[in-house]
Amino acid sequence: MYEDPEGGRFRIRREMTPAGVTVLTPASTLDFTTAPQLERAITVTGRLPCTVVDLSEVRFMDSSGINALIRAQRVARTAGGWIRLAGLQDHVSRTAEIAGLQDVVPVYPDRQAALRR
């Protein structure tokens, strides 16, 4: 379980695959109160900058979440890594599509597909 080092209350499950890919699974909402914490969780992995963000438990995402994911992707790419999104639910998927997030961060139907790529 990731706990924000700055004391935030947003919790994110963190797993590491045998290949060294970090899988983060946030829950509930991804908005202006929680997006900075997810961004920190992605960018402070301390390992290979390769992360799958499993959004299957996120029921709402606003522009703050989208911007956090875009910024984290830039950090990962600069470090020679990547971010992939997986499991977007209907409302989150529509929001991401409207914003063109899939043009910046690859989106996969589920975590397994994101890890296989």
For each residue, the residues with C-beta under 8 A, 3 or more apart:
1: 11 12 13 14
2: 11 12 13 14 24 41
3: 11
4: 7 8 9 10 37 40 41
5: 40 44
6: 37 40
7: 4
8: 4 34 36 37
9: 4
10: 4 26 33 34 37 38
11: 1 2 3 26 27
12: 1 2 24 25 26 27 37 38 41
13: 1 2 24 25 27
14: 1 2 22 23 24 25 41
15: 22 23 25
16: 20 21 22 23 47
17: 20 21 22 23 115
18:
19:
20: 16 17 47 48 50
21: 16 17 48 50 51 52 115
22: 14 15 16 17 42 45 47 48 50 51 52
23: 14 15 16 17 51 52 54 111 115
24: 2 12 13 14 38 41 42 51 52 53 54
25: 12 13 14 15 53 54 56 57
26: 10 11 12 30 34 38 41 53 55 57 58
27: 11 12 13 57 58
28: 34 57 58 59 60
29: 34 58 59 60 61
30: 26 34 35 38 55 58 60 61 62 64 65 68 92
31: 34 35 60 61 62 64 65
32: 35 62 64
33: 10
34: 8 10 26 28 29 30 31 37 38 65
35: 30 31 32 38 39 62 64 65 67 68
36: 8 39 40 64 68
37: 4 6 8 10 12 34 40 41
38: 10 12 24 26 30 34 35 41 42 53 65 68 69 72
39: 35 36 42 43 68 69 71 72
40: 4 5 6 36 37 43 44
41: 2 4 12 14 24 26 37 38 44 45
42: 22 24 38 39 45 51 53 69 72 75 76 83
43: 39 40 72 75 76
44: 5 40 41
45: 22 41 42 48 49 51
46:
47: 16 20 22
48: 20 21 22 45 81
49: 45 75 76 79 80 81 82
50: 20 21 22 76 81 82 83
51: 21 22 23 24 42 45 72 76 81 82 83 84
52: 21 22 23 24 83 84 85 86 111 114 115
53: 24 25 26 38 42 69 83 84 85 86
54: 23 24 25 57 86 87 111 114
55: 26 30 58 61 85 86 87 88 89 92
56: 25 86 87 88 89 110 111
57: 25 26 27 28 54
58: 26 27 28 29 30 55 61 65 88 89 92
59: 28 29 89 91 92
60: 28 29 30 31 91 92
61: 29 30 31 55 58 65 66 91 92 95 96
62: 30 31 32 35 65 66 95
63: 66 67 99
64: 30 31 32 35 36 67 68
65: 30 31 34 35 38 58 61 62 68 69
66: 61 62 63 69 70 95 96 99 101
67: 35 63 64 70 71
68: 30 35 36 38 39 64 65 71 72
69: 38 39 42 53 65 66 72 73 83 85 101 104 105
70: 66 67 73 74 101 104 105
71: 39 67 68 74 75
72: 38 39 42 43 51 68 69 75 76 83
73: 69 70 76 77 82 83 104 105
74: 70 71 77 78
75: 42 43 49 71 72 78 79
76: 42 43 49 50 51 72 73 79 81 82 83
77: 73 74 80 81 82
78: 74 75
79: 49 75 76
80: 49 77
81: 48 49 50 51 76 77
82: 49 50 51 73 76 77 106
83: 42 50 51 52 53 69 72 73 76 105
84: 51 52 53 105 106 107 108 114 117
85: 52 53 55 69 88 96 101 105 106 107 108 114
86: 52 53 54 55 56 107 108 109 110 111 113 114
87: 54 55 56 108 109 110 111
88: 55 56 58 85 92 93 96 107
89: 55 56 58 59 92 93
90: 93 94
91: 59 60 61 94 95
92: 30 55 58 59 60 61 88 89 95 96
93: 88 89 90 96 97 107
94: 90 91 97 98
95: 61 62 66 91 92 98 99
96: 61 66 85 88 92 93 99 101 102 107
97: 93 94 100 101 102
98: 94 95
99: 63 66 95 96
100: 97 103 104
101: 66 69 70 85 96 97 104 105 107
102: 96 97 105 106 107
103: 100
104: 69 70 73 100 101
105: 69 70 73 83 84 85 101 102
106: 82 84 85 102 114 117
107: 84 85 86 88 93 96 101 102
108: 84 85 86 87 111 113 114 117
109: 86 87 113
110: 56 86 87 113 114
111: 23 52 54 56 86 87 108 114 115
112: 115 116
113: 86 108 109 110 116 117
114: 52 54 84 85 86 106 108 110 111 117
115: 17 21 23 52 111 112
116: 112 113
117: 84 106 108 113 114
